[in-house]
Structures are given as C-alpha cells and as structure tokens.
Amino acid sequence: MASNANHNHHFVFKLSLLLSLFNFSLSQTVVVGAPSPSSDSCNGIFLSYAYSSGTKLKPDDPTHQPYRFESVLTVLNNGDEELKSWRVFVGFQNDEFLVSAADAVLADGTSLPANVGNGTVFAGFPMSDLKTAIETAGDLTQMQVQVKLLGTQFGVAAPGVPLPENIQLANDGFICPKASMQGRNEMQVCCTEDPKFKSNVTVDEEFLPRQSGDLTIMYDVTRTYDSNYWSQVTISNHNPLGRLDNWKLSFDWMRDEFIFSMKGAYPYVVDSSGCLFGPQGQYYRELDFGNVLNCERRPTIIDLPPTKANDTSLGLIPKCCRNGTILPPSMDPSKSSSVFQMQVFKMPPDLNRSELSPPQNWKINGTLNPDYKCGPPVRVSPSQFPDPSGLPSNKTAVASWQVVCNITQPKGASPKCCVSFSSYYNDSVVPCRTCACGCPSNTARTCSANAQAVLLPPEALLVPFENRTTMARAWADLKHLTVPNPMPCSDNCGVSINWHVLTDYSRGWSARITIFNWDETAFPDWFAAVQMDKAALGFEKMYSFNGTALELNGVNNTILMQGLPGLNYIVGETDGADPEKDPRVPGKQQTVVSFTKKNIRGINVAFGDGFPSKVFFNGEECALPLVLPTNDSNRKGSTTILSILVAVVFIMVHQ
C-alpha cells in the first residue's frame, strides 16, 4: 500500500509539473494579431493605426480635458525584401503624452513618458528588422510587429476618435500615399518602394551600411560570455565646427542589465542599491554587489581626467581620459573621438553568449556646446580594431551597433554666447542683444527684456554688465541718445565676442577680434569660427591666433581660429585688484586679422561686408546684433577705439 501511495504521489507530482510547464509555455507564446483584410492587397509595407479605447481622466477641465487612449500601430512587411531598422512616423495632433509603447522606442532617443503632440517617429525594439513572407513561409511573428500604445490625449471626447493626422514609413526609399480610413477607428496605408530612389551605398545583405552624422557612437561587443559581455563605446565627432566639453552620455537599459566595471570612463553616480533590492540581486545571489558600479536603468557616463590615462584599473584605453573634451576634426583629428569600455551583466532569459542587446534612447551633451539629437542603435557590420598583440592584423568585434547624432536647435532654446560690433568709423559699440542668452523669469526685475540694447563707449566692454550702467548713461548724454526706462536687461551670456573693423583701404582691410569669458569656468583648447558671405575669400592672416580657411558644404566662407600652441586657454572671470572697489575682470584673448580685396568684386566693408554673418564659439552659434555700426563720415572714433585696443593688450600682457 505504501509503495502504491508513493507511486501515486510521484504520478501526481509529475502531472502537476507537466501542467505547469505547459502553462508556462503558453504564457511565453508570442501572440500576433491577424492583419487587416485590406493588407492582402498591399505588396509593400502595410501600416495601420487602430484606436482601441479611451476614458476621461481627472482633473476636469473644459478647455483642456485629458483622456486616456489605447491604440495599436501595426507594421507588416508584405514586400519581397527584408525591412531593416523599420521606422514609422505617427502624426499625433491632440497634444498626446505617450506613457508606453510596447516593442518600439522613440527614434529621436527620448525616453518615455514623453510629449509627442507634434508627431513622432517610432523605431523597432527589440525586433528592428521585419522579414518577408518568402523567407519565413508567411510567419507573422517575423514579418509583423504590433506596437501597443498607451497615453493621454487632450480634447477629443467620445464619440470622437483621437486618430493621428497621418502615418507613414520613415525609412528611405519608400513612397507612402495619404492614409485612408477603415471605419471610424482605424487608418491604413500601403507604402511601396520608390523606383526613382538610388542609394549611394552598397547595402550588405546582412547589415545596413554605416551612416554619416555630426557625431556617431559605436557600440561594439568585443567579448561575450553567457551571463555578461564587454563592450567598447566610441564617440566620434565629424562636424568641423562641433565639439563637446565635459561630455555626459546617457542611455536606457531595456532588459535589466547593469554595469559591473568600466575602463576609460566612469558612472556619474556609483550605486548598486537598485540591484540589491531588484531582480538582479535575486538572481546573482553569490555576486558581491559592493563591486558593481551602477544599477540605474538610465545611467549617466562621464569621462575620466588625464591623470587616470595610465591607471591600470581604470585607464590604459586609447583615446580615453580627456576630461570629456572632444574637438572638431578640423582642429585636431587625434582629439576628435573618445573611447571607453564597460562590462555589462545580463539577466534571464538572455543568458547565452549570442543574446546581445544594445541600450536604447541615447543622449549626449556638454557644457557650452551644441545640442545633439540621437537616433536608435542600428546593427552594422562588425567593427575591426588593431590586434592588441601588435601583429599586423585586425581583430573583429562580436557585434556592432551605430548611433547617429545630429546637432539640433531645441524649440525655445537660447544661445550661450553673443557678439558685439564696433568699427573705426563710429566711436560707439553696438553691444550684444538684450537677453541674447535668455532672461530670468522674474517679474520683480528692474530692467526691460524688450528694450533694445543701448550703444556703449568702447571701455564698457571691459567690465561686467552690472558695472556698465553709469558708463552707458554718460555716453548717451554725450551722444544725445535716448535711454529707455527701465534700462535694458543684460545679455546673460557666459562668453561674448567683439568684432571690430579696424582699418579699410583700397587693397585690403583688417579687423580685431576679442573674446571675453564672463564665467568662472576656463576654456582649454577653445576655438571660434566666423562665416563671412563675401570677405572670407580674402582672408590672409591672423597675428595672435592660428587661423584657417574652411570649406563647409561646398562653400568657402568660414574662418576657423584657435590659440597659438601653449596659449590656447582662456581663463575664467576673476576678482579685480581691489574686490571691494574694482569690477571683476573677464578672461580674454585677442587678435588682429587681415584681408585682401584682390579678386573680390563689389566688397563694401563699411556697409556690411566687413562683419560676419555667423559666429561660433566652441561649436555653439552666437547671437549677433540686429544692427551694424553706422558710417557717420567722420573718423574721430578711430583714436578712441585704438586707445582701448592698447588698454586691452596692456591688461593682457600684465595679467
């Protein structure tokens, strides 16, 4: 009897185990909804956006009422070629705030939740490539992706349906007509290949070609094991006027990964508590999390100082440890990239050496640098590196992804530098614009954010804005100028540049450039650039800077400048000799630049050709004055401004 009882007990145990495994298998099955019947007539890429449901949300607001919405975006490959790295534009138009998107990310690198009311582009993750029916025997799990969207929209109440304005494929080489309605809740479109589209690259059968951009980030897996892998991240600057200072790089782990160790860079926050109290701590019970560097879902990575370049545990990575400075290739190609490595631990079910997934939603920025917007990682052919043994051969990465970032100007963003104009033929300086770099939203301020900046005497450029009021009023009285009440607000820029037309004669002319640093942060390896529509062709020489003519986008109208070797450093603002009485002193550098008029027809220096149309400092475009100095037909101002030039040079020499 006992043996029968044991037999029955084992039978019941095995049966329950089989049932649990069966249920687990069912729960892991990927269920793909059947495509719409109208997709049968599409022989390209079929897209649909179907509104599922929605409910009213609090708070009640008749003018801007929020509603929850749930929708499904379907992308189906009915073509005869694999669709690599699919991207779809959804023209949201109801001030939508997207909370989640299953099986997709935002292509501009923005993390969810996010505002998408002006439309957005989705990119596939984790399934970025859609195979054809031919190569899969019609397997929808490989041909199709359905992105379940959840978010908040404003103003469209039932029975209205909050559909986007349009949907279309964002991949190059496709034509998409206007989407058509399928009932009241769904819109559809069939995108077909453009017969006129010709790619200028040869597409590899397995990988997409590398793309160009202002800045690219390579994510190369160099070693892989079942539970972890080593990756090398290479940040490369390709823009001749772009740069990064104190770069900060962030991204999202999508599958509970965490950073165990790093070389060549370091997390901005060293914290393993997220792992200890999360699923990572439950799985890796024997791992000492005291040695783990970072467990944040969105870590921020910073560069190391040069003192760590030869550190055996943190450094010894070529092109690492430069304090986060990445220069433009036009300035120094050897310093136009930055490299670091990190050891990444994975979580189930990705515990095999071939299961590799790059982080998403990349973002990079610096101080007083352009803003970058980065696309999603795209799988490319494995990168090759010089063999570490020194042999004349290359070592290939296990897998490689490329992230392309381009300089963008965010809506409402202010410049970080500004320009003032002056000339030998007018003794007044046209200063930086009022609030050129933004103004604080302080209603109690005693200055006007809308008043035009008042003309200044040349010596006023040498002191901070708060010390210029008396000078400006006295100058206005002397010149019989009207002074607004209240006075204009400051430009609020950390860096200002004065462009002074110094001389003008029959065969050539010259200008003087002075760069002022009003911030306490110094600028090592600085550079500036000016674009001049007509006069740049006559550039001859800079006397205290290194100057180089650049051709950008096929146009030779740019002059790049940087300090001479050993002098390429602008100090920060410092206290005056007597801090209680004297104004603070900006860091500054100055040069004279000469131009020829030979072979340049119709150049008129005094009427605008002698002033730049664009000015850049460390890659950031500076705000220009709205007016130019006027030619009052007398040259008395020349003596005054030349005396200020002598004063500036004297101060610089005796600092």
C-alpha positions as CSV (number, residue, x, y, z in Angstrom):
1,M,0.0,0.0,0.0
2,A,2.8,2.3,0.9
3,S,4.5,1.7,-2.5
4,N,1.2,2.4,-4.3
5,A,0.8,5.6,-2.4
6,N,4.3,6.7,-3.3
7,H,3.7,5.8,-6.9
8,N,0.5,7.8,-6.9
9,H,2.3,10.7,-5.2
10,H,5.1,10.7,-7.9
11,F,2.5,10.5,-10.7
12,V,0.6,13.5,-9.3
13,F,3.9,15.4,-8.9
14,K,4.9,14.7,-12.5
15,L,1.5,15.6,-13.8
16,S,1.5,18.9,-12.0
17,L,5.0,19.6,-13.2
18,L,4.0,18.9,-16.8
19,L,0.9,21.1,-16.4
20,S,3.0,24.0,-15.0
21,L,5.5,23.7,-17.8
22,F,2.6,23.7,-20.3
23,N,1.1,26.8,-18.8
24,F,4.5,28.5,-18.8
25,S,4.9,27.6,-22.4
26,L,1.5,29.1,-23.2
27,S,2.3,32.3,-21.2
28,Q,5.6,32.8,-23.2
29,T,3.9,32.3,-26.6
30,V,4.1,35.5,-28.8
31,V,0.5,36.2,-29.9
32,V,0.4,38.3,-33.1
33,G,-2.9,39.7,-34.2
34,A,-4.1,38.9,-37.6
35,P,-3.5,41.7,-40.1
36,S,-6.4,43.6,-41.5
37,P,-8.1,42.1,-44.6
38,S,-7.1,45.2,-46.6
39,S,-3.5,44.3,-46.1
40,D,-4.0,41.5,-48.6
41,S,-4.0,44.0,-51.4
42,C,-0.7,45.6,-50.3
43,N,2.6,44.4,-51.9
44,G,4.8,46.7,-49.9
45,I,4.9,47.8,-46.2
46,F,1.4,47.8,-44.7
47,L,0.8,50.3,-41.8
48,S,-2.2,50.7,-39.7
49,Y,-3.1,52.7,-36.6
50,A,-6.2,51.5,-34.7
51,Y,-7.7,53.3,-31.8
52,S,-8.8,50.7,-29.2
53,S,-10.3,52.5,-26.2
54,G,-10.2,55.6,-24.0
55,T,-11.6,57.1,-20.8
56,K,-11.9,60.5,-19.3
57,L,-9.2,61.5,-16.8
58,K,-9.1,63.9,-13.9
59,P,-8.9,66.8,-13.4
60,D,-12.0,68.2,-15.1
61,D,-11.0,71.0,-17.4
62,P,-13.5,72.1,-20.1
63,T,-10.7,73.9,-22.0
64,H,-8.1,71.2,-21.9
65,Q,-9.7,67.9,-20.8
66,P,-7.3,64.9,-20.6
67,Y,-8.4,61.4,-21.8
68,R,-6.6,58.1,-21.7
69,F,-6.1,56.4,-25.0
70,E,-5.0,52.9,-26.1
71,S,-4.1,52.3,-29.7
72,V,-2.2,49.7,-31.8
73,L,0.3,50.6,-34.5
74,T,0.9,47.7,-36.9
75,V,3.8,47.4,-39.3
76,L,3.7,44.4,-41.7
77,N,6.2,43.6,-44.4
78,N,4.4,42.3,-47.5
79,G,7.3,43.2,-49.8
80,D,10.0,41.0,-51.3
81,E,12.9,42.4,-49.4
82,E,13.7,42.5,-45.7
83,L,12.8,45.8,-44.0
84,K,15.8,46.7,-41.9
85,S,15.6,49.0,-38.9
86,W,12.0,50.0,-39.5
87,R,10.8,53.5,-38.6
88,V,7.3,54.8,-38.8
89,F,6.1,58.4,-38.4
90,V,2.8,58.9,-36.5
91,G,1.4,62.4,-36.8
92,F,-0.1,62.9,-33.4
93,Q,-2.2,66.0,-33.3
94,N,-4.1,66.1,-30.0
95,D,-1.3,67.2,-27.6
96,E,-0.6,63.5,-26.9
97,F,1.5,62.5,-23.9
98,L,2.8,58.9,-24.6
99,V,3.3,56.8,-21.5
100,S,4.4,53.4,-23.0
101,A,5.0,51.8,-26.4
102,A,5.4,48.0,-26.4
103,D,8.0,46.7,-28.9
104,A,9.2,50.2,-30.0
105,V,11.2,53.2,-28.9
106,L,11.1,56.8,-30.0
107,A,13.6,57.3,-32.8
108,D,14.9,60.6,-31.5
109,G,16.3,59.0,-28.3
110,T,13.6,60.4,-26.0
111,S,12.7,58.2,-23.0
112,L,9.1,57.5,-22.2
113,P,6.9,59.0,-20.9
114,A,7.2,62.0,-23.4
115,N,5.2,64.6,-25.2
116,V,4.6,63.6,-28.8
117,G,1.8,66.1,-29.7
118,N,3.7,67.3,-32.7
119,G,4.2,63.8,-34.1
120,T,7.0,61.4,-33.5
121,V,8.9,58.6,-35.3
122,F,8.9,55.1,-33.8
123,A,11.8,52.6,-34.2
124,G,11.6,48.9,-33.7
125,F,12.9,47.3,-30.4
126,P,13.7,44.6,-29.8
127,M,12.6,43.5,-33.3
128,S,14.0,46.1,-35.6
129,D,14.0,44.1,-38.8
130,L,11.0,42.6,-40.5
131,K,11.5,39.6,-42.7
132,T,9.4,38.7,-45.8
133,A,6.7,36.1,-46.2
134,I,9.0,34.4,-48.8
135,E,11.9,33.7,-46.4
136,T,9.6,32.8,-43.4
137,A,6.8,30.9,-45.1
138,G,4.4,33.6,-44.0
139,D,5.3,33.6,-40.3
140,L,3.7,36.8,-38.9
141,T,5.9,36.7,-35.8
142,Q,8.9,37.6,-38.1
143,M,7.0,39.7,-40.6
144,Q,5.0,41.9,-38.4
145,V,5.2,44.0,-35.3
146,Q,2.3,45.4,-33.3
147,V,3.1,48.4,-31.1
148,K,0.6,48.8,-28.3
149,L,0.4,52.5,-27.3
150,L,-0.8,53.9,-24.0
151,G,-1.0,57.6,-23.3
152,T,-3.0,60.7,-22.6
153,Q,-4.6,62.9,-25.3
154,F,-6.5,66.2,-24.8
155,G,-9.8,67.5,-26.1
156,V,-11.2,64.5,-28.1
157,A,-14.2,63.1,-26.2
158,A,-16.4,60.2,-27.2
159,P,-17.9,59.7,-29.7
160,G,-14.9,61.4,-31.3
161,V,-11.8,59.2,-32.1
162,P,-8.3,60.7,-31.4
163,L,-6.6,59.5,-34.5
164,P,-3.3,61.0,-35.8
165,E,-3.2,63.3,-38.8
166,N,-1.2,60.7,-40.8
167,I,1.0,57.7,-40.6
168,Q,3.9,56.9,-43.0
169,L,7.0,54.8,-43.2
170,A,10.1,56.9,-42.3
171,N,12.7,54.6,-44.0
172,D,14.4,56.0,-47.1
173,G,13.4,54.7,-50.5
174,F,9.6,54.3,-50.0
175,I,6.5,56.2,-51.2
176,C,3.5,56.5,-48.9
177,P,0.2,57.9,-50.1
178,K,-2.1,59.7,-47.7
179,A,-3.5,57.2,-45.1
180,S,-7.1,56.1,-45.7
181,M,-9.8,55.4,-43.1
182,Q,-11.0,51.9,-42.3
183,G,-14.2,52.5,-40.5
184,R,-14.1,55.2,-37.7
185,N,-11.3,53.8,-35.6
186,E,-8.5,52.8,-37.9
187,M,-6.4,54.4,-40.6
188,Q,-4.2,52.4,-43.1
189,V,-1.6,53.0,-45.8
190,C,0.5,50.8,-48.1
191,C,4.0,52.1,-48.7
192,T,5.9,50.8,-51.8
193,E,9.4,51.1,-52.9
194,D,10.3,54.3,-54.8
195,P,11.6,53.2,-58.3
196,K,13.5,56.5,-58.6
197,F,15.3,56.2,-55.3
198,K,19.0,55.3,-55.7
199,S,21.2,54.7,-52.7
200,N,24.7,55.9,-52.9
201,V,26.0,53.0,-50.9
202,T,26.0,49.3,-51.5
203,V,23.8,47.6,-48.9
204,D,25.3,44.5,-47.4
205,E,22.9,41.5,-47.4
206,E,23.1,41.1,-43.6
207,F,23.8,44.6,-42.2
208,L,22.8,48.2,-43.0
209,P,25.7,50.5,-44.1
210,R,27.1,52.9,-41.6
211,Q,25.5,56.4,-41.8
212,S,27.1,59.8,-41.5
213,G,26.2,62.5,-39.0
214,D,27.6,65.3,-36.9
215,L,28.5,62.8,-34.2
216,T,28.4,59.0,-34.2
217,I,28.6,56.5,-31.3
218,M,29.7,52.9,-31.9
219,Y,28.6,50.2,-29.5
220,D,30.9,47.3,-30.2
221,V,30.7,44.0,-28.2
222,T,34.3,42.8,-28.0
223,R,34.0,39.8,-25.7
224,T,30.9,37.8,-24.7
225,Y,30.0,35.1,-22.1
226,D,26.8,33.5,-21.0
227,S,26.0,36.0,-18.3
228,N,27.9,39.1,-19.3
229,Y,29.9,40.8,-22.0
230,W,32.4,43.6,-22.6
231,S,31.5,46.4,-24.9
232,Q,33.6,49.3,-26.3
233,V,31.9,52.6,-26.9
234,T,33.5,55.0,-29.3
235,I,32.2,58.6,-29.6
236,S,33.4,60.3,-32.8
237,N,32.9,63.9,-33.8
238,H,32.5,64.6,-37.6
239,N,31.3,68.2,-37.6
240,P,34.1,70.6,-38.4
241,L,32.6,73.2,-36.0
242,G,31.2,70.9,-33.4
243,R,32.8,69.9,-30.1
244,L,32.0,68.6,-26.6
245,D,33.3,69.7,-23.3
246,N,32.8,67.6,-20.1
247,W,30.6,65.3,-22.1
248,K,27.8,63.3,-20.4
249,L,26.5,60.2,-22.1
250,S,23.2,58.5,-21.0
251,F,21.1,55.7,-22.3
252,D,18.4,53.2,-21.2
253,W,18.9,49.6,-20.4
254,M,15.9,47.7,-21.7
255,R,16.5,44.2,-20.2
256,D,17.6,44.8,-16.6
257,E,21.3,44.9,-17.4
258,F,23.8,46.6,-15.1
259,I,27.3,47.9,-15.3
260,F,29.8,45.8,-13.3
261,S,33.1,47.5,-14.2
262,M,34.5,50.2,-16.6
263,K,37.7,51.3,-18.1
264,G,38.3,54.8,-19.7
265,A,35.1,56.4,-18.2
266,Y,33.0,56.2,-15.0
267,P,29.4,56.4,-14.0
268,Y,28.3,59.9,-12.7
269,V,26.6,58.0,-9.8
270,V,28.2,54.9,-8.4
271,D,25.2,53.0,-6.9
272,S,24.4,49.3,-6.7
273,S,21.3,49.6,-4.5
274,G,19.0,49.1,-7.5
275,C,20.4,45.7,-8.0
276,L,20.4,44.7,-4.3
277,F,16.7,45.3,-4.0
278,G,15.8,44.3,-7.5
279,P,15.6,41.1,-9.7
280,Q,19.4,41.3,-10.3
281,G,20.1,40.7,-6.6
282,Q,17.6,37.8,-6.5
283,Y,19.3,36.1,-9.5
284,Y,23.0,36.8,-8.8
285,R,23.0,35.7,-5.1
286,E,26.7,34.9,-5.0
287,L,27.8,38.2,-6.7
288,D,29.4,40.9,-4.5
289,F,27.4,43.9,-5.4
290,G,29.8,46.1,-3.5
291,N,32.0,45.9,-6.6
292,V,29.2,46.8,-9.0
293,L,29.5,50.3,-10.4
294,N,25.9,51.2,-11.5
295,C,22.4,49.6,-11.5
296,E,20.4,52.5,-12.8
297,R,18.1,51.9,-15.6
298,R,19.3,55.1,-17.2
299,P,23.0,55.6,-16.2
300,T,25.0,58.7,-17.0
301,I,28.6,58.2,-18.0
302,I,31.4,60.8,-17.7
303,D,35.0,60.9,-19.0
304,L,38.0,60.5,-16.7
305,P,40.7,63.2,-16.1
306,P,44.0,62.8,-17.9
307,T,45.6,61.7,-14.6
308,K,43.8,58.4,-15.0
309,A,45.0,57.7,-18.5
310,N,47.7,55.2,-17.3
311,D,45.8,53.8,-14.4
312,T,46.0,50.0,-14.6
313,S,42.4,49.5,-13.3
314,L,40.6,52.5,-14.9
315,G,42.7,53.7,-17.8
316,L,45.0,52.3,-20.5
317,I,42.4,52.7,-23.1
318,P,43.5,54.7,-26.2
319,K,41.6,58.0,-26.6
320,C,40.3,57.9,-23.1
321,C,40.6,60.3,-20.2
322,R,40.5,63.8,-21.6
323,N,38.1,65.4,-19.2
324,G,35.3,64.9,-21.6
325,T,36.7,67.1,-24.4
326,I,36.1,66.0,-28.0
327,L,37.5,68.5,-30.5
328,P,36.3,69.0,-34.1
329,P,38.4,67.1,-36.7
330,S,39.2,70.3,-38.4
331,M,41.0,71.5,-35.2
332,D,42.8,68.2,-34.1
333,P,41.8,64.8,-35.6
334,S,43.7,63.0,-32.9
335,K,41.4,64.5,-30.3
336,S,38.1,64.2,-32.2
337,S,37.0,61.0,-30.5
338,S,36.6,59.4,-27.1
339,V,36.6,55.7,-26.1
340,F,35.7,53.7,-23.1
341,Q,34.9,50.1,-22.2
342,M,32.3,48.5,-19.8
343,Q,31.5,45.1,-18.5
344,V,27.7,44.5,-18.7
345,F,25.9,41.8,-16.8
346,K,22.7,40.4,-18.3
347,M,19.5,38.9,-16.9
348,P,17.3,35.9,-17.8
349,P,16.2,35.0,-20.4
350,D,19.2,36.4,-22.2
351,L,21.8,34.1,-20.5
352,N,23.7,32.9,-23.6
353,R,26.7,34.4,-25.3
354,S,24.8,35.2,-28.5
355,E,21.9,37.0,-26.9
356,L,23.1,40.6,-27.2
357,S,21.0,43.8,-27.0
358,P,22.3,47.4,-27.1
359,P,20.9,50.1,-24.8
360,Q,18.4,52.5,-26.3
361,N,17.5,56.2,-26.1
362,W,21.0,57.6,-26.3
363,K,21.7,61.2,-25.4
364,I,24.9,63.2,-25.2
365,N,25.6,66.8,-24.2
366,G,28.3,69.0,-22.9
367,T,28.9,72.5,-21.4
368,L,28.5,75.5,-23.7
369,N,28.2,73.1,-26.6
370,P,25.6,72.4,-29.3
371,D,22.6,70.2,-28.5
372,Y,22.5,66.8,-30.1
373,K,19.6,64.5,-31.0
374,C,20.5,60.8,-31.4
375,G,18.7,58.1,-33.4
376,P,18.3,54.5,-32.3
377,P,21.1,52.0,-32.5
378,V,21.3,50.3,-35.9
379,R,23.1,46.9,-36.4
380,V,26.0,47.3,-38.7
381,S,28.9,45.1,-39.9
382,P,31.3,44.2,-37.0
383,S,33.9,46.8,-36.4
384,Q,37.6,46.0,-36.8
385,F,40.4,47.0,-34.4
386,P,44.1,46.7,-34.5
387,D,45.3,43.5,-32.9
388,P,46.4,44.2,-29.3
389,S,49.3,41.8,-29.7
390,G,50.9,44.3,-32.2
391,L,50.7,41.9,-35.1
392,P,49.8,43.4,-38.5
393,S,46.2,42.1,-38.4
394,N,42.8,43.3,-37.3
395,K,40.5,41.9,-34.6
396,T,36.8,41.9,-35.3
397,A,34.0,42.8,-32.9
398,V,31.4,40.1,-32.0
399,A,28.6,42.6,-32.9
400,S,28.4,46.3,-33.6
401,W,25.7,48.9,-33.5
402,Q,25.9,52.5,-34.7
403,V,24.1,55.5,-33.1
404,V,23.9,58.7,-35.3
405,C,23.5,62.1,-33.6
406,N,23.0,65.4,-35.3
407,I,23.2,69.0,-34.0
408,T,19.7,70.4,-33.3
409,Q,18.3,73.7,-32.0
410,P,15.6,72.9,-29.5
411,K,12.5,75.0,-29.6
412,G,12.8,78.0,-27.4
413,A,16.5,77.3,-26.7
414,S,18.8,80.4,-26.2
415,P,22.3,80.8,-27.5
416,K,25.2,80.6,-24.9
417,C,27.4,83.3,-26.4
418,C,26.9,86.7,-28.2
419,V,28.7,89.2,-30.4
420,S,29.1,93.0,-30.3
421,F,30.1,95.1,-33.3
422,S,32.3,98.2,-33.5
423,S,34.3,100.0,-36.1
424,Y,36.9,102.6,-36.7
425,Y,34.4,104.9,-38.3
426,N,32.0,105.0,-35.4
427,D,33.1,105.5,-31.8
428,S,30.0,103.7,-30.3
429,V,29.9,100.0,-29.8
430,V,26.8,98.0,-30.8
431,P,26.6,95.7,-27.8
432,C,25.2,92.2,-27.5
433,R,21.4,92.0,-27.8
434,T,19.2,92.3,-24.7
435,C,18.6,88.8,-23.3
436,A,20.7,87.3,-26.1
437,C,21.2,84.2,-24.0
438,G,17.9,84.3,-22.2
439,C,16.5,86.3,-19.3
440,P,15.3,85.1,-15.9
441,S,11.5,84.9,-15.5
442,N,11.5,87.3,-12.6
443,T,8.6,89.8,-12.6
444,A,10.3,91.9,-9.9
445,R,13.3,92.8,-12.1
446,T,14.1,96.4,-12.7
447,C,15.2,96.0,-16.3
448,S,13.4,95.7,-19.6
449,A,13.7,92.4,-21.5
450,N,12.2,94.0,-24.6
451,A,14.2,97.3,-24.8
452,Q,16.9,97.4,-27.4
453,A,20.4,97.4,-26.0
454,V,21.9,100.9,-25.8
455,L,25.1,101.9,-27.5
456,L,28.2,101.8,-25.3
457,P,31.6,103.5,-25.1
458,P,34.4,101.1,-26.0
459,E,35.8,100.9,-22.4
460,A,32.4,99.5,-21.2
461,L,33.3,96.2,-23.0
462,L,36.0,95.5,-20.4
463,V,33.7,95.4,-17.3
464,P,30.7,93.2,-16.4
465,F,27.2,94.3,-17.4
466,E,26.3,95.4,-13.9
467,N,29.1,97.9,-13.9
468,R,28.2,99.5,-17.3
469,T,25.0,101.5,-16.3
470,T,26.8,104.7,-15.4
471,M,29.0,104.5,-18.5
472,A,26.0,103.9,-20.7
473,R,24.1,106.8,-19.3
474,A,27.0,109.2,-19.6
475,W,27.7,108.0,-23.2
476,A,24.0,108.6,-24.1
477,D,24.2,112.1,-22.7
478,L,27.3,112.8,-24.6
479,K,25.9,111.4,-27.9
480,H,22.4,112.8,-27.3
481,L,20.9,109.4,-27.3
482,T,17.6,108.3,-25.7
483,V,17.9,106.0,-22.8
484,P,14.9,103.6,-22.1
485,N,13.4,103.5,-18.6
486,P,13.9,100.9,-17.2
487,M,17.2,100.1,-18.8
488,P,17.6,97.0,-21.0
489,C,18.4,93.7,-19.3
490,S,21.8,92.1,-19.6
491,D,22.7,89.7,-22.5
492,N,23.2,87.0,-19.8
493,C,25.9,85.3,-21.9
494,G,28.9,83.5,-20.4
495,V,31.0,84.3,-23.5
496,S,31.0,87.5,-25.6
497,I,33.0,88.3,-28.7
498,N,33.7,91.8,-30.0
499,W,34.3,92.1,-33.8
500,H,35.9,95.5,-34.6
501,V,36.5,96.7,-38.1
502,L,40.0,98.2,-37.6
503,T,41.1,99.6,-41.0
504,D,39.8,99.9,-44.6
505,Y,41.9,100.9,-47.5
506,S,41.9,100.4,-51.3
507,R,43.7,97.0,-51.4
508,G,42.6,95.4,-48.1
509,W,41.2,95.8,-44.6
510,S,41.6,94.4,-41.1
511,A,39.5,93.5,-38.1
512,R,40.2,92.9,-34.4
513,I,38.6,90.1,-32.5
514,T,38.4,90.0,-28.7
515,I,36.9,87.0,-26.8
516,F,35.7,87.7,-23.3
517,N,35.0,84.9,-20.8
518,W,32.5,86.1,-18.1
519,D,32.1,82.7,-16.5
520,E,34.4,81.2,-13.8
521,T,35.0,78.1,-16.0
522,A,38.1,78.3,-18.1
523,F,38.2,77.1,-21.7
524,P,41.1,74.9,-22.6
525,D,41.6,74.1,-26.3
526,W,39.0,76.7,-27.3
527,F,38.1,77.6,-30.9
528,A,35.9,80.1,-32.7
529,A,34.7,80.4,-36.2
530,V,33.2,83.2,-38.3
531,Q,31.3,82.9,-41.6
532,M,31.5,85.9,-44.0
533,D,29.5,85.8,-47.1
534,K,31.9,87.7,-49.3
535,A,35.0,88.7,-47.5
536,A,36.2,85.3,-46.3
537,L,37.8,84.6,-49.8
538,G,40.2,87.5,-49.0
539,F,41.4,86.1,-45.7
540,E,45.2,86.5,-45.3
541,K,46.5,86.1,-41.8
542,M,45.8,86.1,-38.1
543,Y,48.5,87.6,-35.9
544,S,47.9,86.2,-32.4
545,F,45.7,83.2,-33.2
546,N,46.0,80.3,-35.6
547,G,43.6,81.0,-38.4
548,T,42.5,78.5,-41.2
549,A,40.0,78.9,-44.0
550,L,37.4,76.1,-44.1
551,E,35.1,74.9,-46.8
552,L,31.7,73.8,-45.4
553,N,29.1,72.2,-47.6
554,G,31.0,73.2,-50.7
555,V,31.1,76.9,-49.7
556,N,34.4,78.6,-48.8
557,N,33.1,81.2,-46.4
558,T,34.3,80.1,-43.0
559,I,37.4,81.0,-41.0
560,L,38.4,78.8,-38.0
561,M,40.6,80.3,-35.3
562,Q,42.3,78.9,-32.1
563,G,45.0,80.0,-29.8
564,L,48.7,79.5,-30.6
565,P,50.4,76.4,-29.2
566,G,50.7,76.8,-25.4
567,L,48.3,79.8,-25.4
568,N,45.1,78.0,-26.3
569,Y,43.5,78.6,-22.9
570,I,41.0,81.3,-21.9
571,V,40.9,81.8,-18.1
572,G,37.7,82.4,-16.2
573,E,36.5,85.7,-14.7
574,T,38.5,86.8,-11.7
575,D,38.3,89.5,-9.0
576,G,39.7,92.9,-9.7
577,A,42.8,94.2,-7.9
578,D,40.6,95.5,-5.1
579,P,37.5,93.4,-5.0
580,E,35.6,95.9,-2.8
581,K,36.1,98.7,-5.4
582,D,37.2,97.2,-8.7
583,P,34.9,95.3,-11.1
584,R,35.6,91.7,-11.9
585,V,37.9,91.0,-14.8
586,P,37.0,88.7,-17.6
587,G,39.3,86.2,-19.2
588,K,40.1,87.3,-22.7
589,Q,42.2,86.7,-25.8
590,Q,42.6,89.0,-28.8
591,T,44.0,89.0,-32.3
592,V,44.1,91.1,-35.5
593,V,43.1,89.5,-38.8
594,S,43.9,90.9,-42.2
595,F,42.0,90.6,-45.5
596,T,42.8,91.4,-49.1
597,K,40.3,92.9,-51.6
598,K,42.1,91.4,-54.6
599,N,39.7,89.5,-56.9
600,I,36.7,90.2,-54.7
601,R,34.4,92.5,-56.7
602,G,32.0,94.9,-55.1
603,I,33.1,94.4,-51.5
604,N,32.0,97.2,-49.2
605,V,33.5,96.8,-45.7
606,A,31.6,99.7,-44.0
607,F,28.2,98.7,-45.4
608,G,28.2,95.1,-44.0
609,D,30.7,93.0,-45.9
610,G,33.3,93.6,-43.1
611,F,31.1,91.9,-40.5
612,P,30.4,88.2,-40.0
613,S,27.0,86.7,-40.8
614,K,27.6,83.9,-38.3
615,V,29.9,83.5,-35.3
616,F,30.6,80.3,-33.4
617,F,32.4,79.6,-30.1
618,N,33.3,76.0,-29.2
619,G,30.7,74.8,-31.7
620,E,27.8,77.0,-30.3
621,E,26.4,79.6,-32.6
622,C,26.4,83.0,-31.0
623,A,23.7,85.7,-31.1
624,L,24.5,88.6,-33.4
625,P,23.4,92.3,-33.1
626,L,20.4,93.3,-35.1
627,V,22.1,96.5,-36.4
628,L,25.6,97.4,-37.7
629,P,27.7,100.4,-36.7
630,T,26.8,103.3,-39.0
631,N,29.3,105.3,-41.0
632,D,28.9,108.9,-39.7
633,S,31.6,110.2,-42.2
634,N,34.0,111.2,-39.5
635,R,36.9,109.2,-38.3
636,K,37.3,110.7,-34.8
637,G,36.2,107.5,-33.2
638,S,39.3,105.7,-34.6
639,T,41.5,107.3,-32.0
640,T,39.3,106.4,-29.1
641,I,38.9,102.8,-30.0
642,L,42.6,102.4,-30.8
643,S,43.4,103.6,-27.3
644,I,41.1,100.9,-25.9
645,L,42.9,98.4,-28.0
646,V,46.2,99.4,-26.4
647,A,44.5,99.2,-22.9
648,V,43.3,95.7,-23.6
649,V,46.7,94.5,-24.8
650,F,48.3,96.1,-21.8
651,I,46.0,94.3,-19.4
652,M,46.5,91.0,-21.1
653,V,50.3,91.3,-21.0
654,H,50.3,92.3,-17.3
655,Q,47.9,89.6,-16.1
